[in-house]
Amino acid sequence: MSSLLNEIRFALRMLHKNPGFTLVAVLTLALGIGANSAIFSLVNGILIRPLPYSQPDQLVGVTATYPRGAFVAMRDQVRTLDVAAYAEGHESNLTGAGEPVRLAATLVSAELFSVLRAKPAFGRAFHSGEDAAGRDSFVILSNSLWRDRFAGDPSIIGRVIEIDGAGREVLGVMPPDFRFPSSKTQIWLPLHNDPSNTISYWAGDFMPVIGRLRPDANIFAALAELRLFQSHVGELFPFHMPPQWNADITVLPLQASMVGDVRNRLLMLLGAVILVLLIACANVANLILSRAAMREKEFGVRAALGATRGRIVRQLLTESALLGTIGGTCGLLVANAGLRVMTFALPSDTPRLMDARIDWRVLAFTAVMSLATGAIFGLAPAFYSVRSGLMQILNSGARGSTLSASQRVRSGLAVAEIGLAALLIIAAGLLIRSFWALSHVDPGFRPEHVVTARITPNQSFCSDQGRCLAFYRTVLDQLRTAPGVSDVALVNTLPLNGRVSKRSLEFDNLRNAAGDILPLFWLHVVTPDYFRVMGMPLQSGRWFTQADQSGNAAVAIMTAESAQRFWPGQNAIGKHIRFSRETEWRTVVGIAGNVRAYDLQHSTPDYMTGIVYVPYNLKATGESGQIPAEMTVAVRTAGDDSQIGAVLRGIVTAANPGVPLSELKTMRAVLSEAVSTPASTTVLFVVFAALALVLGMIGIYGVLAFLVSRRTREIGIRLAMGAQRQNVFWMVVKEGAKFYAAGVSFGLIGAFATTRLLASELYSVRAVDAPTYIAVTVVMGFVTFLACYVPARRAMRVDPLTALRFE
């Protein structure tokens, strides 16, 4: 211990004696270790940290979805699991408690909280059976809603509040850290299982299912039982279910099932920052090698005074470990700032994003990373220092010495830096090209100067359909006369906002056999001016008219893609379609251009086959059999978009003070949100690639600068013998070109082998994309030349007389 303390004190003196070297090394390591710790904080919070529930290893997720009726059957029949279901993405109005507000709601089975073993902060959870129709007039509040809306009043328990126009008793308030299924949920409502409502019970929400393994059961037994259940559950449906429905059902640990595709994205980011750290280690190793070469005489003196090789190696490793520790400590500051930036930059719907923080696991990871990097970049200098006899170093002195063997190590490290940097830049280049292609996809509408907002009266308000239509007619009429408004329209589901309305269709020329599955379409209910407001093209036929909105004629408009799928090579105008459970046929009067309604890569979800538009009138029934109560208003402005929000809110409040207005945003913002996930991944890769490029450039510069300093006498002799200064310049550049050629070759081979892992993140770009590879090769060549330029200029300015007196 005494010897170790002496070595630490000596290492501190040596680092203090060389502040420039210490500062550069610490900053380099802080960036590399800090970036790794920041990404590991995300990985830890999302993938590693156990779920905040009792015995989380017993919780599982089922990779299949079921409607209420099928879930109730599962709950009754499955014996290996206690199961629960939930339907995320619902919304409810809170009224009668100040200004009406729209809340994010999750519908849950009564067993959800008991399966999670999550208890309210106060009050109670749902009891068994309190999700059945007639017994479900309850609500549980999130902690944030309780504090923000009810001022943290503990007497809220037992109080009846108005949700969607009906009274519900508040049973409990959840703790601040309860965020299931996501942090968006503000209230939890019972499922309302009503077998008499066939549509809702068997064709409503298809919900994910979670479960807790019962004693003596394991995940394999649960999987076997669920597959047996799946084999016969289709017989319970009042309509035919396709045989492939849920055919690939499996069971996963709940934590794994919750994170989904985020796992691959995080692991890719972690791999990228590990490459950055390796480049940082190579840089610091080069610095220490250069410094060790300057300390040859010191090592010789220490050997003459009795120091063994092991003692000198231990001293050098102590210095490296100390540098790593200091770099890691500073890296925690970088990690903390980086984590805040990433938490803000990543999409808010990233699973468990709020669980990412710097905890003891991150501190332990940083400590191990600091010591490991200290050992990694300290090994080469330490072994170089004892490569030859230390007494020989003392006897030979430095004068007239030629390039040491350590130059080969430094050159190898520089080549590795270039290769790793090229690999990262290629990955970033592929993501940039993919993001560029995705962000320039034609969405099928013109988003400029379009402001949207969600208007959400209670569904009970629209039980009187005439009242509902009159309310919206009043809102539209007043908006049309508002200053700055050029046009206005309504739609039930806005493109790219995540909501889907579905209906099954029949076609007059495609008679379905008994038991056949009707194709499922995305139903857009619109007012006649919707297509003009959104700037959508008409390919044939006509748009809706005010006469169509009156409901006298049953009409519809389809997208070109949908029409071609069912009437290939034919003119769809005049064809007839009919919604399931309806008797009247609708005439197709227009073909609209294709719209990317689901996301920028797909027009519809995989389970849908097309898009159909119908006018908003008494015949425009949605999935529930009623006309939609919740509509989105789209306003095309003639000037400043910022003033429309206040105008909209005032008009809606005047028309009905109990109707909330929410999600006020421009279509530009909607488009930006649609690319937020690939944008965040691309930005992080670009940052890591830029950092790798800078570190690689510094590495090449350091190697060549040291090369010039060690060959000063040789260069002076060359100049004295008549060599041209331009020849000396290109001699140094040629050395850099060797590093470049070897490093880029290594990077291209590595990229060819690994970029296929990015395939799931790419759009309209192949993983092996020749233009990207060529562009990165050119960029790396330019950067290498810049790194060579300063040492080369310094070499060509060497004074021969001064060089001959060198040392």
URBELKA-V375799 format. One record per pair of residues at least 6 apart in sequence whose ideal C-beta (glycine too) atoms are under 6 Angstrom apart, sorted by the first residue. I is the first residue (numbers start at 1). J is the second residue. D is the distance in Angstrom with one decimal. If there is no record, write none. Layout:
i-><I & I>
j-><J & J>
d-><D & D>
//
This chain:
i-><7 & 7 & 11 & 11 & 11 & 15 & 25 & 25 & 25 & 26 & 26 & 28 & 28 & 28 & 29 & 29 & 30 & 30 & 30 & 30 & 32 & 32 & 32 & 33 & 33 & 33 & 33 & 34 & 34 & 34 & 35 & 35 & 36 & 36 & 36 & 37 & 37 & 37 & 37 & 38 & 38 & 38 & 39 & 39 & 39 & 40 & 41 & 41 & 41 & 41 & 42 & 42 & 43 & 43 & 44 & 44 & 45 & 45 & 45 & 46 & 46 & 49 & 50 & 51 & 53 & 53 & 53 & 54 & 58 & 58 & 59 & 59 & 60 & 60 & 60 & 61 & 61 & 61 & 61 & 62 & 62 & 63 & 64 & 64 & 65 & 65 & 65 & 67 & 67 & 67 & 68 & 68 & 69 & 69 & 70 & 71 & 72 & 73 & 74 & 74 & 75 & 77 & 78 & 80 & 80 & 80 & 80 & 80 & 81 & 81 & 82 & 82 & 83 & 83 & 84 & 84 & 84 & 84 & 84 & 85 & 85 & 85 & 86 & 86 & 86 & 86 & 87 & 87 & 87 & 88 & 88 & 90 & 90 & 91 & 92 & 92 & 92 & 92 & 93 & 93 & 93 & 93 & 94 & 94 & 95 & 95 & 96 & 100 & 100 & 101 & 102 & 102 & 102 & 103 & 103 & 104 & 104 & 104 & 105 & 105 & 106 & 106 & 107 & 107 & 108 & 109 & 109 & 110 & 110 & 110 & 110 & 113 & 115 & 118 & 120 & 120 & 120 & 121 & 121 & 122 & 123 & 123 & 123 & 123 & 124 & 124 & 129 & 130 & 130 & 131 & 131 & 131 & 132 & 133 & 133 & 136 & 136 & 137 & 138 & 138 & 138 & 139 & 139 & 139 & 139 & 139 & 140 & 140 & 140 & 141 & 141 & 142 & 142 & 143 & 143 & 145 & 146 & 150 & 156 & 157 & 159 & 160 & 160 & 164 & 165 & 165 & 183 & 195 & 198 & 202 & 202 & 210 & 219 & 222 & 223 & 226 & 230 & 230 & 234 & 240 & 242 & 258 & 259 & 262 & 265 & 269 & 272 & 273 & 275 & 275 & 276 & 276 & 276 & 278 & 279 & 279 & 279 & 279 & 280 & 281 & 281 & 281 & 282 & 282 & 282 & 283 & 283 & 284 & 285 & 285 & 285 & 286 & 286 & 286 & 286 & 288 & 289 & 289 & 289 & 290 & 292 & 292 & 293 & 293 & 296 & 299 & 299 & 299 & 300 & 300 & 300 & 303 & 303 & 304 & 309 & 312 & 313 & 313 & 316 & 316 & 317 & 317 & 320 & 320 & 321 & 324 & 324 & 324 & 325 & 328 & 328 & 332 & 345 & 346 & 347 & 347 & 380 & 384 & 398 & 399 & 403 & 410 & 414 & 414 & 414 & 414 & 415 & 415 & 415 & 417 & 417 & 418 & 418 & 419 & 419 & 419 & 421 & 421 & 421 & 422 & 422 & 422 & 422 & 423 & 423 & 423 & 424 & 424 & 424 & 425 & 425 & 426 & 426 & 427 & 427 & 428 & 428 & 428 & 429 & 429 & 430 & 430 & 430 & 430 & 431 & 431 & 432 & 433 & 434 & 434 & 434 & 435 & 435 & 437 & 437 & 438 & 438 & 438 & 438 & 439 & 441 & 443 & 444 & 444 & 444 & 444 & 445 & 445 & 445 & 446 & 447 & 447 & 447 & 449 & 449 & 450 & 450 & 450 & 451 & 451 & 451 & 451 & 452 & 452 & 452 & 453 & 453 & 453 & 453 & 454 & 454 & 454 & 455 & 455 & 455 & 456 & 456 & 457 & 457 & 459 & 462 & 462 & 462 & 465 & 465 & 471 & 471 & 474 & 475 & 475 & 476 & 478 & 479 & 479 & 480 & 482 & 484 & 484 & 484 & 484 & 485 & 486 & 486 & 487 & 487 & 487 & 488 & 489 & 489 & 489 & 489 & 489 & 490 & 490 & 490 & 490 & 491 & 491 & 491 & 491 & 492 & 492 & 492 & 492 & 493 & 493 & 494 & 495 & 495 & 496 & 496 & 501 & 501 & 502 & 503 & 503 & 503 & 504 & 504 & 504 & 505 & 505 & 505 & 506 & 507 & 507 & 508 & 518 & 519 & 520 & 521 & 521 & 522 & 522 & 522 & 524 & 525 & 525 & 525 & 525 & 526 & 527 & 528 & 528 & 528 & 528 & 531 & 533 & 533 & 536 & 536 & 537 & 539 & 539 & 539 & 540 & 540 & 541 & 541 & 541 & 541 & 542 & 542 & 543 & 544 & 548 & 548 & 549 & 549 & 551 & 551 & 551 & 554 & 554 & 555 & 555 & 555 & 556 & 556 & 556 & 556 & 556 & 557 & 557 & 557 & 558 & 558 & 559 & 559 & 559 & 560 & 560 & 561 & 562 & 562 & 563 & 563 & 572 & 572 & 575 & 576 & 576 & 577 & 578 & 594 & 596 & 597 & 598 & 598 & 599 & 600 & 614 & 620 & 622 & 635 & 637 & 641 & 645 & 649 & 652 & 652 & 697 & 697 & 700 & 700 & 700 & 700 & 701 & 704 & 704 & 704 & 704 & 705 & 708 & 708 & 708 & 712 & 712 & 713 & 713 & 715 & 715 & 715 & 716 & 716 & 716 & 716 & 719 & 720 & 725 & 728 & 728 & 729 & 729 & 732 & 732 & 732 & 733 & 733 & 736 & 736 & 740 & 744 & 744 & 755 & 756 & 758 & 759>
j-><315 & 318 & 318 & 319 & 322 & 22 & 284 & 287 & 323 & 326 & 327 & 280 & 283 & 284 & 280 & 327 & 327 & 330 & 331 & 334 & 276 & 277 & 280 & 327 & 328 & 331 & 369 & 331 & 334 & 335 & 273 & 276 & 273 & 277 & 369 & 331 & 335 & 362 & 366 & 335 & 338 & 339 & 269 & 270 & 273 & 365 & 339 & 356 & 358 & 362 & 266 & 356 & 266 & 270 & 361 & 362 & 352 & 355 & 356 & 259 & 352 & 355 & 56 & 255 & 116 & 117 & 118 & 117 & 212 & 213 & 212 & 254 & 211 & 251 & 254 & 210 & 252 & 254 & 257 & 209 & 251 & 250 & 246 & 249 & 206 & 207 & 208 & 202 & 204 & 206 & 193 & 201 & 201 & 202 & 233 & 85 & 193 & 236 & 83 & 229 & 83 & 229 & 225 & 214 & 217 & 221 & 222 & 225 & 211 & 222 & 115 & 212 & 209 & 211 & 109 & 111 & 112 & 115 & 210 & 109 & 207 & 209 & 106 & 108 & 112 & 181 & 107 & 205 & 207 & 106 & 181 & 105 & 107 & 102 & 103 & 105 & 163 & 164 & 100 & 164 & 458 & 660 & 101 & 103 & 162 & 658 & 162 & 658 & 660 & 660 & 456 & 660 & 662 & 186 & 187 & 184 & 185 & 186 & 187 & 189 & 185 & 188 & 189 & 191 & 188 & 131 & 191 & 126 & 128 & 130 & 131 & 125 & 212 & 178 & 172 & 173 & 174 & 173 & 175 & 173 & 157 & 171 & 172 & 173 & 171 & 172 & 135 & 136 & 190 & 190 & 191 & 193 & 193 & 192 & 194 & 190 & 192 & 168 & 168 & 169 & 171 & 163 & 168 & 170 & 187 & 189 & 171 & 172 & 188 & 173 & 187 & 174 & 186 & 174 & 176 & 186 & 173 & 156 & 170 & 170 & 170 & 167 & 169 & 458 & 458 & 460 & 354 & 201 & 238 & 237 & 238 & 254 & 251 & 251 & 251 & 249 & 246 & 249 & 241 & 515 & 517 & 351 & 351 & 351 & 681 & 684 & 688 & 688 & 420 & 424 & 688 & 691 & 692 & 420 & 417 & 420 & 692 & 695 & 695 & 373 & 376 & 377 & 413 & 416 & 417 & 695 & 699 & 377 & 377 & 380 & 413 & 410 & 413 & 699 & 702 & 381 & 381 & 406 & 410 & 706 & 381 & 385 & 404 & 406 & 393 & 312 & 385 & 390 & 390 & 393 & 394 & 390 & 391 & 394 & 386 & 385 & 382 & 386 & 381 & 382 & 378 & 382 & 374 & 378 & 374 & 370 & 373 & 374 & 370 & 366 & 370 & 366 & 680 & 680 & 676 & 677 & 409 & 406 & 807 & 807 & 710 & 703 & 699 & 700 & 703 & 739 & 739 & 742 & 743 & 696 & 699 & 696 & 743 & 743 & 746 & 747 & 692 & 693 & 696 & 744 & 747 & 776 & 780 & 747 & 750 & 751 & 688 & 689 & 692 & 689 & 776 & 751 & 776 & 685 & 755 & 685 & 686 & 689 & 772 & 776 & 758 & 765 & 769 & 772 & 682 & 685 & 682 & 765 & 762 & 763 & 765 & 678 & 682 & 763 & 764 & 600 & 675 & 678 & 763 & 675 & 600 & 596 & 593 & 594 & 595 & 596 & 534 & 535 & 536 & 535 & 667 & 668 & 671 & 636 & 637 & 634 & 636 & 667 & 635 & 641 & 644 & 666 & 494 & 632 & 634 & 633 & 648 & 661 & 664 & 632 & 662 & 663 & 631 & 633 & 652 & 630 & 660 & 629 & 659 & 629 & 468 & 627 & 629 & 618 & 627 & 655 & 656 & 655 & 651 & 655 & 488 & 651 & 485 & 488 & 488 & 647 & 637 & 638 & 639 & 643 & 635 & 636 & 638 & 529 & 533 & 636 & 635 & 527 & 529 & 530 & 533 & 634 & 527 & 616 & 631 & 633 & 524 & 526 & 530 & 632 & 501 & 525 & 628 & 631 & 499 & 501 & 632 & 595 & 597 & 670 & 674 & 523 & 622 & 520 & 521 & 523 & 579 & 518 & 520 & 580 & 519 & 521 & 577 & 578 & 566 & 577 & 576 & 580 & 609 & 608 & 610 & 612 & 604 & 608 & 611 & 613 & 614 & 616 & 620 & 628 & 613 & 616 & 544 & 545 & 546 & 549 & 543 & 634 & 636 & 592 & 593 & 593 & 560 & 591 & 593 & 573 & 591 & 573 & 589 & 590 & 591 & 589 & 590 & 590 & 615 & 555 & 615 & 615 & 617 & 617 & 618 & 619 & 584 & 586 & 586 & 587 & 589 & 577 & 586 & 588 & 612 & 614 & 590 & 592 & 613 & 588 & 612 & 592 & 594 & 611 & 591 & 594 & 594 & 610 & 611 & 572 & 591 & 588 & 591 & 588 & 585 & 587 & 586 & 585 & 603 & 603 & 603 & 604 & 605 & 674 & 674 & 620 & 627 & 628 & 644 & 644 & 666 & 664 & 661 & 659 & 661 & 783 & 787 & 736 & 739 & 784 & 787 & 787 & 732 & 736 & 788 & 791 & 791 & 791 & 794 & 795 & 803 & 806 & 803 & 806 & 728 & 795 & 798 & 798 & 800 & 803 & 804 & 800 & 800 & 796 & 795 & 796 & 792 & 796 & 791 & 792 & 795 & 788 & 792 & 784 & 788 & 784 & 777 & 780 & 767 & 767 & 767 & 767>
d-><5.3 & 4.4 & 5.0 & 4.2 & 4.9 & 4.5 & 4.9 & 5.6 & 5.3 & 5.2 & 5.0 & 4.9 & 5.2 & 5.6 & 5.9 & 2.7 & 5.0 & 3.8 & 4.5 & 5.5 & 5.5 & 4.0 & 3.1 & 5.7 & 4.9 & 3.4 & 5.5 & 3.6 & 2.6 & 4.6 & 4.5 & 5.7 & 4.8 & 5.3 & 6.0 & 5.8 & 3.5 & 5.9 & 4.7 & 4.3 & 3.4 & 4.9 & 5.2 & 5.1 & 4.9 & 5.1 & 4.9 & 5.2 & 5.7 & 5.1 & 5.9 & 4.9 & 5.2 & 5.7 & 5.1 & 5.9 & 6.0 & 4.0 & 3.2 & 5.7 & 4.6 & 5.9 & 4.7 & 5.5 & 4.9 & 5.7 & 5.9 & 4.0 & 5.2 & 4.6 & 5.6 & 3.8 & 5.2 & 5.1 & 5.6 & 5.3 & 5.3 & 4.7 & 2.9 & 4.2 & 5.9 & 5.0 & 4.1 & 4.2 & 3.9 & 5.7 & 5.6 & 5.3 & 5.7 & 5.6 & 5.1 & 5.0 & 4.6 & 4.7 & 5.3 & 4.6 & 6.0 & 5.7 & 5.8 & 6.0 & 5.5 & 6.0 & 5.8 & 5.9 & 4.0 & 5.0 & 4.4 & 5.0 & 3.5 & 5.2 & 5.3 & 4.8 & 5.6 & 4.4 & 4.8 & 4.5 & 4.1 & 4.3 & 5.6 & 4.7 & 4.3 & 5.0 & 5.5 & 4.6 & 6.0 & 6.0 & 4.2 & 4.0 & 4.8 & 5.1 & 5.1 & 4.4 & 5.7 & 5.6 & 5.1 & 4.5 & 5.1 & 5.0 & 5.9 & 5.5 & 5.7 & 5.6 & 5.1 & 5.4 & 4.9 & 5.2 & 4.0 & 5.4 & 4.3 & 5.6 & 5.6 & 4.4 & 4.0 & 4.5 & 5.4 & 4.7 & 5.6 & 4.9 & 5.0 & 5.5 & 4.6 & 5.5 & 5.3 & 5.2 & 5.3 & 5.3 & 5.4 & 4.3 & 5.4 & 4.8 & 4.2 & 3.7 & 4.9 & 5.8 & 3.2 & 5.8 & 5.5 & 5.3 & 4.5 & 6.0 & 4.4 & 5.4 & 2.9 & 5.9 & 5.5 & 5.3 & 6.0 & 5.9 & 5.6 & 4.0 & 4.3 & 5.5 & 5.2 & 5.7 & 3.7 & 3.7 & 5.2 & 5.3 & 5.8 & 5.3 & 4.9 & 5.9 & 4.2 & 5.8 & 5.4 & 5.9 & 5.5 & 4.9 & 4.4 & 4.9 & 5.9 & 5.7 & 4.9 & 5.8 & 4.4 & 4.5 & 4.6 & 5.2 & 5.2 & 5.9 & 5.4 & 4.4 & 5.4 & 5.0 & 3.9 & 4.6 & 5.2 & 5.4 & 5.7 & 5.6 & 5.8 & 5.8 & 5.5 & 5.2 & 4.5 & 6.0 & 5.4 & 5.2 & 4.1 & 4.4 & 5.4 & 5.1 & 5.0 & 5.7 & 5.9 & 5.8 & 4.7 & 5.9 & 4.9 & 5.5 & 5.3 & 5.5 & 5.3 & 5.9 & 5.0 & 5.2 & 5.3 & 4.7 & 5.9 & 5.3 & 5.0 & 4.4 & 4.3 & 5.6 & 4.9 & 5.4 & 4.9 & 4.5 & 3.8 & 5.3 & 5.7 & 5.2 & 5.3 & 5.9 & 5.2 & 4.3 & 5.1 & 5.1 & 5.4 & 4.6 & 4.4 & 5.5 & 5.8 & 5.8 & 4.7 & 6.0 & 5.5 & 5.2 & 5.2 & 4.2 & 2.7 & 3.4 & 5.6 & 5.8 & 4.2 & 5.9 & 4.5 & 6.0 & 5.8 & 4.2 & 4.9 & 5.4 & 4.5 & 2.5 & 3.9 & 4.4 & 4.8 & 2.7 & 5.2 & 5.2 & 2.8 & 5.9 & 5.0 & 5.0 & 4.7 & 5.2 & 5.4 & 4.7 & 5.6 & 4.6 & 5.8 & 5.0 & 5.1 & 5.4 & 4.5 & 4.9 & 5.4 & 4.5 & 4.4 & 4.4 & 4.2 & 5.4 & 2.6 & 4.5 & 3.4 & 4.1 & 4.2 & 5.3 & 3.7 & 5.3 & 2.7 & 5.9 & 5.4 & 4.7 & 4.6 & 5.0 & 6.0 & 4.4 & 4.6 & 4.6 & 5.0 & 4.2 & 4.9 & 5.9 & 5.9 & 4.3 & 4.9 & 3.7 & 4.3 & 5.7 & 5.9 & 5.8 & 6.0 & 5.5 & 4.3 & 5.2 & 6.0 & 4.8 & 4.4 & 4.8 & 4.6 & 5.3 & 4.5 & 5.7 & 4.1 & 5.5 & 5.7 & 6.0 & 4.6 & 5.4 & 4.8 & 4.6 & 5.4 & 5.4 & 3.4 & 5.8 & 4.1 & 5.3 & 5.2 & 3.0 & 3.5 & 5.2 & 5.5 & 5.8 & 4.8 & 5.8 & 5.4 & 4.2 & 4.8 & 5.2 & 4.6 & 5.4 & 5.8 & 5.5 & 5.1 & 5.5 & 5.3 & 5.5 & 4.4 & 5.3 & 4.8 & 4.3 & 5.5 & 5.8 & 5.9 & 4.6 & 5.5 & 5.3 & 4.6 & 4.6 & 3.6 & 6.0 & 3.9 & 5.5 & 5.4 & 5.8 & 6.0 & 5.0 & 5.8 & 5.4 & 5.6 & 4.8 & 5.7 & 4.5 & 5.7 & 5.0 & 5.4 & 5.5 & 5.2 & 5.9 & 5.7 & 5.1 & 4.4 & 5.7 & 4.9 & 4.5 & 5.0 & 4.8 & 4.2 & 3.9 & 4.4 & 5.3 & 4.6 & 5.9 & 4.6 & 5.8 & 6.0 & 4.9 & 5.4 & 5.4 & 5.6 & 4.2 & 4.3 & 5.8 & 4.5 & 5.0 & 4.6 & 5.6 & 4.3 & 5.2 & 4.7 & 4.7 & 5.7 & 5.4 & 5.8 & 4.5 & 5.0 & 3.8 & 5.6 & 4.0 & 5.7 & 5.0 & 5.2 & 4.6 & 5.7 & 5.8 & 3.9 & 5.6 & 4.3 & 5.0 & 4.9 & 4.8 & 5.3 & 5.5 & 4.7 & 4.6 & 5.8 & 5.1 & 4.6 & 5.4 & 5.5 & 5.2 & 4.1 & 5.8 & 6.0 & 5.8 & 5.2 & 4.9 & 4.8 & 5.5 & 5.7 & 4.0 & 5.3 & 4.5 & 6.0 & 5.9 & 4.6 & 4.5 & 5.3 & 3.6 & 5.6 & 5.6 & 5.2 & 5.8 & 4.7 & 5.2 & 4.6 & 4.8 & 5.3 & 3.8 & 4.8 & 5.1 & 5.0 & 4.4 & 5.9 & 5.4 & 4.7 & 6.0 & 4.3 & 5.5 & 5.5 & 5.3 & 4.2 & 5.5 & 4.2 & 5.8 & 5.4 & 5.4 & 5.1 & 4.6 & 5.4 & 5.6 & 4.8 & 3.1 & 5.5 & 3.8 & 5.4 & 5.2 & 5.9 & 4.8 & 4.3 & 5.9 & 5.3 & 4.8 & 5.9 & 5.8 & 5.7 & 5.3 & 5.5 & 6.0 & 5.3 & 5.2 & 5.3 & 5.0 & 5.6 & 5.9 & 5.8 & 4.9 & 5.3 & 5.8 & 5.0 & 5.3 & 4.6 & 6.0 & 5.9 & 6.0 & 3.9 & 4.4 & 6.0 & 5.7 & 5.8 & 4.0 & 4.7 & 4.9 & 5.8 & 4.7 & 5.1 & 5.0 & 5.5 & 4.6 & 5.9 & 5.6 & 4.9 & 5.7 & 4.6 & 2.2 & 5.1 & 4.5 & 4.2 & 4.0 & 5.1 & 4.6 & 4.7 & 4.4 & 5.6 & 3.9 & 5.0 & 4.8 & 5.2 & 5.5 & 3.6 & 4.1 & 5.7 & 5.3 & 4.6 & 4.6 & 5.9 & 5.1>
//
